[in-house]
Amino acid sequence: MEKLKYHHDYHQSLVYKITNGTKPDNVVYTFEQSLEIIKNVHDMTGGLKQIIYLVGWQYDGHDSKYPAFFEVNERLKRDCDKDARESMIWLMNEAKKYNAVVSTHINLCDAYENSPLWDEYMKQDLMVREADGSLQKGGIWDGEQSYRVSKTREWAAGLTQERIKKFLELLPIAETGTVHIDAFFPKPSAFHGVTMDDEIKTIQEILKYWHTCGVDVTGELFIHAYAGLFPMAWHLNLDEASRLKYPADVLCGGGPGWNARHHTDAEQVTWVGVYTAPEAGCLYDEAWGYTVDEHAGLLGEMPKFSAMFYINTVPWLLMNQRGTVRHIHDAEFYTVEFGDDLVSTVRKNDRHHTITDSGKLIVDGSDVFAPAVWLDDKYMAYSQNGATKTWELPESWKQATTVRMQQVYPIGEKAECSVPVVDGKVTIKLAAGQAAIVSKA
């Protein structure tokens, strides 16, 4: 397997999306509001590295005017800037102060009749066509019918390269080192004799080309031909065997939002042919660890996002460091073992999830007391429903007489306190949805 040297450690970062706008003219979050979200996430995570992809940053919002992506959505600009491009670059620069990388969500597959590039792509016959020569339709997004660009024919004509170069001239994406490509799937063109293998080979070349420009590509789903060229899938669709096969620094994943293994009938799965190829996911994603696959919002929309971070991302980062060793599935339990005696277990009859580290409980359902691996010798404590629980401390903390708790969520509440250590254990009381960073006093 060829492996590129990625520009970021996705398996040790918090990767998420912010929706800026939707068609035809709806503003969800301006660039100024996006910075507030990034600041909030910085505070609630204790400064973990963030990688953010902006959705709907272009033209009229999300899914507008592809295959072009050469104009920033003017509705998102700051009043003090001459145009929205200046505002977007301001956001990208300001985000660096919060250990955050801001990039974009784009699409290399879809085309719309109102695109500035539509006439040229039709003239050069770069669209996917059915066997009878008709244009292949994609989805209808916010009332607009999409059609599909033939990646193989566009690449051969040199226009993929032109699109990418022009995009990199518009925004400092090469400086950010990453981009998220929506729906980046192979699409054969029967009329032109373009096969599935042709498309897969073309996608591999496109991924390598982006990398020569200094940019990693992440996307929605994974196919095995992307291995080593594609560091992260927003929804990780791999089964158990493949999760054992690929180390997290080769491929990691977001959440289980499109996991078709959770359904009991194929008809329950939207677009079953897309979301189950090559694999439909695993039975218990939480046992393997996963991170957020949600768009972040301002404070009123943060509870769900924050719960996903504390319950899922915090242990996921630890799991990714340790690496998977073995998977055990029996009548009662579904277990994944990681390096250095980290064990993640789902009790099948009620789906209760626990994680132990060298025998010490660090995750008990929605209560967490787990190493914050991005911080120096600190733990993250969280309770979704509120709880008073006693946790055993790591051996290196056993001589401590107290620990220090600094609240990080809810955001804006800066309470700190000391908690006594008794027989190498600490009893932590948390309200519902409360999180704190715990350190040796």
C-alpha positions in Angstrom: 0.0 0.0 0.0 1.4 3.4 -1.0 1.1 5.9 1.8 1.4 9.6 1.5 2.9 11.7 4.3 -0.2 13.5 5.5 0.0 17.2 6.5 -2.0 16.7 9.6 -2.5 14.1 12.3 -6.3 13.6 11.8 -6.4 10.8 14.3 -5.2 13.2 17.0 -7.4 16.2 16.0 -11.0 17.3 16.3 -12.4 17.4 12.8 -15.8 19.0 12.2 -17.8 21.2 9.8 -19.5 24.6 10.1 -22.4 25.4 7.8 -22.2 29.0 6.6 -25.0 29.1 4.1 -27.6 27.2 2.1 -29.3 27.9 -1.3 -30.8 30.2 -2.4 -29.7 32.9 0.0 -29.9 31.5 3.6 -27.1 32.5 6.0 -26.5 30.0 8.8 -23.3 31.3 10.3 -21.2 34.3 9.1 -17.5 34.2 9.2 -17.5 36.2 12.4 -19.9 33.8 14.0 -17.8 30.9 12.8 -14.8 32.3 14.7 -17.0 32.4 17.8 -17.7 28.7 17.3 -14.0 27.9 17.0 -13.3 29.9 20.2 -15.9 28.0 22.1 -14.6 24.6 20.9 -11.1 25.7 21.9 -12.3 26.4 25.4 -14.4 23.3 25.8 -11.6 21.0 24.6 -8.8 22.6 26.5 -7.1 23.7 23.3 -7.2 20.5 21.2 -6.2 20.9 17.6 -9.2 21.6 15.4 -9.6 21.0 11.7 -12.7 22.8 10.4 -14.4 22.5 7.0 -16.7 25.4 6.0 -19.8 24.3 4.1 -21.7 26.7 1.9 -18.9 29.3 1.9 -19.3 29.8 -1.9 -21.7 31.5 -4.3 -25.3 31.1 -2.9 -24.4 28.5 -0.3 -24.0 24.7 0.0 -24.2 22.8 -3.3 -24.3 25.9 -5.4 -22.9 26.4 -9.0 -20.6 23.4 -9.1 -18.3 22.5 -10.9 -17.2 26.1 -10.2 -16.0 27.0 -6.7 -14.3 30.3 -7.4 -16.3 32.9 -5.5 -16.9 33.4 -1.8 -20.5 33.9 -0.6 -20.9 37.6 -0.3 -23.6 37.2 2.3 -21.0 36.0 4.8 -18.7 39.0 4.8 -17.8 41.3 7.6 -19.0 44.9 7.3 -15.4 46.2 7.6 -14.0 44.1 4.7 -14.1 45.0 1.0 -15.5 41.5 0.0 -16.3 38.1 1.4 -13.0 36.6 0.2 -11.2 39.1 2.5 -13.4 38.1 5.4 -12.9 34.4 4.8 -9.1 34.8 4.8 -9.4 36.8 8.0 -11.2 33.9 9.6 -8.6 31.4 8.4 -5.9 33.6 9.9 -7.7 34.4 13.2 -8.4 30.7 13.8 -4.7 29.9 14.1 -4.8 31.7 17.5 -7.0 28.9 18.7 -4.9 25.9 17.4 -7.4 25.6 14.5 -7.0 25.0 10.8 -9.9 26.3 8.6 -10.5 24.9 5.2 -13.4 24.2 2.9 -15.9 21.6 1.9 -16.1 21.4 -1.9 -17.4 19.0 -4.6 -15.6 17.6 -7.7 -18.4 15.5 -8.9 -21.6 17.6 -9.3 -22.6 20.1 -11.9 -25.5 22.5 -12.1 -27.0 24.2 -15.2 -26.5 27.7 -13.6 -22.8 27.1 -13.1 -20.3 29.5 -14.8 -18.6 26.3 -16.2 -21.7 24.5 -17.4 -21.4 25.5 -21.1 -17.7 24.7 -21.3 -18.2 21.2 -19.7 -21.1 20.5 -22.1 -19.1 21.7 -25.1 -16.1 19.4 -24.1 -18.5 16.5 -23.3 -17.1 16.1 -19.7 -20.3 14.9 -18.1 -21.2 11.3 -17.1 -23.7 9.9 -19.7 -26.0 6.9 -19.5 -25.7 4.2 -22.3 -28.3 6.1 -24.4 -26.2 9.3 -24.2 -28.4 11.2 -21.8 -26.9 13.1 -18.9 -26.7 11.1 -15.7 -28.6 12.9 -12.9 -27.4 13.2 -9.4 -29.5 14.4 -6.5 -31.9 17.4 -6.3 -30.3 19.7 -3.7 -32.3 22.6 -2.4 -34.6 22.4 -5.4 -31.8 22.2 -8.0 -31.1 19.2 -10.2 -27.4 18.1 -10.1 -25.6 16.2 -12.9 -22.4 14.3 -12.7 -19.0 15.3 -14.0 -16.9 12.5 -15.5 -13.8 12.6 -13.4 -11.9 10.5 -15.9 -12.7 12.7 -18.9 -12.2 15.9 -17.0 -8.8 14.8 -15.7 -7.7 13.7 -19.2 -8.7 17.1 -20.6 -6.6 18.8 -17.9 -9.6 20.7 -16.4 -9.4 19.0 -13.0 -6.0 20.4 -12.6 -7.1 23.8 -13.8 -10.0 23.8 -11.3 -7.7 23.0 -8.5 -5.1 25.5 -9.4 -7.7 28.3 -9.7 -9.1 27.3 -6.3 -5.7 27.4 -4.7 -5.2 30.9 -6.1 -8.5 32.1 -4.6 -7.8 30.9 -1.0 -4.7 29.9 1.0 -5.8 26.2 1.1 -2.3 25.0 0.4 -1.3 26.8 3.6 -4.0 24.9 5.5 -2.9 21.6 4.0 -6.3 20.0 3.9 -9.6 20.0 2.0 -12.8 18.0 2.3 -14.4 16.7 -1.0 -18.0 15.9 -0.8 -19.4 12.7 -2.4 -16.1 11.8 -4.0 -17.2 8.5 -5.5 -16.3 6.8 -8.8 -19.0 7.2 -11.4 -18.6 5.2 -14.7 -19.9 6.8 -17.9 -21.4 4.0 -20.0 -21.8 6.1 -23.2 -18.1 7.0 -23.2 -16.8 3.6 -22.2 -15.4 4.9 -18.9 -15.4 2.0 -16.4 -15.4 1.8 -12.7 -11.7 0.9 -12.7 -11.0 4.0 -14.9 -12.7 6.2 -12.4 -10.9 4.6 -9.4 -7.5 5.1 -11.1 -8.4 8.7 -11.9 -9.5 9.4 -8.3 -6.1 8.0 -7.1 -4.3 10.4 -9.5 -6.5 13.3 -8.3 -5.7 12.5 -4.6 -2.0 12.4 -5.4 -2.2 15.7 -7.4 -3.8 17.5 -4.4 -0.9 16.2 -2.3 1.7 17.6 -4.7 -0.1 20.9 -4.1 0.4 20.5 -0.3 -3.1 19.5 0.4 -4.6 16.3 2.0 -8.1 15.2 0.9 -10.7 13.9 3.3 -14.2 12.9 2.3 -17.5 11.3 3.3 -16.9 7.6 2.8 -13.9 5.3 2.2 -13.2 2.8 -0.5 -10.1 0.5 -0.3 -8.5 2.0 -3.4 -8.1 5.2 -1.3 -5.9 3.5 1.3 -2.8 5.5 2.1 -4.0 8.5 0.0 -7.0 9.6 2.1 -6.5 10.1 5.9 -10.1 10.5 7.1 -13.7 9.5 6.2 -16.4 11.7 7.7 -18.5 8.5 8.1 -16.3 5.4 8.5 -18.1 2.6 6.6 -15.5 -0.1 7.3 -16.3 -3.5 8.8 -14.5 -5.2 11.7 -11.7 -6.8 9.6 -10.8 -3.6 7.9 -10.7 -1.7 11.1 -8.1 -4.1 12.3 -6.3 -3.7 9.0 -5.8 0.0 8.8 -3.9 1.9 11.6 -5.5 5.1 12.6 -2.6 7.2 11.2 -3.4 5.7 7.8 -7.2 6.0 8.0 -9.4 7.2 10.7 -13.1 8.0 10.8 -15.8 10.3 12.1 -19.0 8.9 13.3 -21.6 6.2 12.5 -24.2 8.4 10.9 -24.5 6.3 7.8 -23.8 2.9 9.3 -26.1 0.5 7.4 -25.2 -2.4 9.7 -27.6 -0.7 12.3 -30.6 -1.5 10.1 -32.5 -4.7 9.9 -33.6 -4.4 6.3 -31.8 -3.0 3.2 -34.8 -1.0 2.3 -34.3 1.1 5.4 -31.0 2.4 4.1 -31.2 5.5 1.8 -29.1 5.0 -1.3 -28.1 1.6 -0.3 -25.8 1.1 -3.2 -23.6 4.0 -2.1 -23.5 3.6 1.7 -22.8 -0.2 1.7 -20.0 -0.2 -0.8 -17.5 -1.5 -0.3 -18.6 -2.1 3.3 -21.6 -1.1 5.4 -19.8 -0.4 8.7 -19.4 -2.4 11.9 -21.9 -3.6 14.5 -20.8 -1.5 17.5 -18.9 1.6 16.4 -18.4 2.8 20.0 -16.3 -0.2 20.8 -13.8 0.9 18.2 -14.0 4.5 19.0 -15.3 7.4 16.9 -15.4 11.1 16.9 -18.0 13.7 15.9 -19.7 13.6 12.5 -21.8 16.7 13.2 -21.7 20.4 12.2 -20.8 22.7 15.1 -23.0 25.6 16.0 -23.1 28.5 18.5 -23.8 27.9 22.2 -27.5 27.1 21.9 -26.6 24.2 19.6 -23.6 22.9 21.5 -25.0 20.3 24.0 -25.2 17.5 21.4 -21.8 18.4 19.9 -20.2 18.6 23.3 -21.6 15.3 24.4 -20.3 13.6 21.3 -16.8 15.1 22.0 -16.6 14.1 25.6 -18.2 10.7 25.4 -16.7 9.7 22.0 -13.8 11.8 20.8 -11.8 11.9 24.1 -11.5 8.0 24.3 -11.2 7.8 20.5 -8.0 9.9 20.6 -6.6 7.5 23.2 -7.6 4.4 21.2 -5.9 5.9 18.1 -2.7 6.3 20.0 -2.7 2.7 21.4 -3.7 0.9 18.1 -6.1 -2.0 17.7 -4.9 -5.5 18.7 -7.8 -7.9 18.7 -11.6 -8.1 18.3 -13.7 -10.6 20.3 -17.4 -11.1 19.7 -19.3 -13.6 21.8 -22.9 -14.1 22.9 -22.8 -11.5 25.6 -20.0 -9.0 24.7 -18.5 -7.2 21.8 -14.9 -6.3 22.7 -12.0 -4.5 21.0 -8.6 -4.7 22.6 -6.0 -2.0 22.1 -2.3 -1.7 23.0 -1.1 -1.3 26.5 -4.1 -3.1 28.0 -6.8 -0.7 26.8 -10.1 -2.7 26.5 -13.4 -1.4 25.1 -16.5 -3.5 25.6 -20.1 -3.3 24.7 -22.6 -5.4 26.6 -25.0 -6.5 23.9 -28.2 -6.9 25.8 -28.4 -3.2 26.7 -25.5 -1.7 24.6 -23.8 -0.4 27.8 -20.2 0.6 26.8 -17.2 0.6 29.1 -13.5 1.2 28.6 -10.8 0.1 31.0 -7.1 1.1 31.0 -4.9 -1.4 32.7 -8.0 -2.6 34.5 -9.1 0.8 35.6 -12.5 2.0 34.5 -12.3 5.2 32.4 -15.6 5.2 30.5 -18.9 3.9 32.0 -21.7 4.6 29.6 -22.0 8.4 29.3 -19.7 9.0 32.3 -16.1 9.6 31.4 -12.8 10.0 33.4 -10.2 9.4 30.7 -6.7 10.7 29.8 -6.8 13.9 27.8 -3.9 12.7 25.6 -3.4 16.2 24.0 -2.7 17.7 27.4 0.2 17.0 29.7 -0.7 14.4 32.3 -4.4 15.5 32.6 -7.8 13.8 32.6 -11.1 14.8 31.2 -14.2 14.2 33.4 -17.7 14.4 32.0 -21.2 13.2 32.8 -24.1 13.4 30.3 -26.9 12.9 32.8 -25.1 14.0 36.0 -23.5 11.7 38.5 -21.3 11.3 41.5 -18.7 8.6 40.8 -15.5 7.3 42.3 -12.7 6.7 39.8 -9.3 5.0 40.4 -6.4 7.2 39.6 -3.4 6.2 37.5 -0.3 4.8 39.3 1.6 8.0 38.6 -1.0 9.9 40.6 -1.2 7.6 43.6 0.9 9.8 45.8 -1.3 12.9 45.3 -3.5 14.0 48.2 -5.8 16.2 46.1 -6.6 16.7 42.4 -7.6 20.0 40.7 -10.8 20.3 38.7 -11.2 23.1 36.1 -14.6 23.3 34.5 -14.6 23.7 30.7 -18.2 23.0 29.9 -20.7 24.6 30.0 -18.6 27.3 28.3 -18.2 30.5 30.2 -18.4 28.9 33.6 -14.8 29.0 35.0 -15.4 27.2 38.3 -12.3 25.5 39.9 -12.0 23.3 42.9 -9.8 20.8 44.7 -11.0 17.2 45.3 -9.4 14.9 48.0 -7.8 11.7 47.0 -8.7 8.7 49.2 -6.9 5.4 48.8 -5.7 6.3 45.3 -9.3 7.1 44.2 -11.2 10.3 43.6 -14.9 11.0 43.9 -16.1 13.5 41.3 -19.6 15.1 41.3 -20.7 16.5 38.0 -24.0 18.1 36.9 -25.7 16.9 33.7 -23.6 18.0 30.8 -20.7 19.2 32.9 -17.1 18.6 31.9 -13.9 19.4 33.7 -10.1 19.0 33.2 -8.6 17.2 36.1 -4.9 17.5 37.0 -2.6 16.7 40.0 -2.8 19.5 42.5 
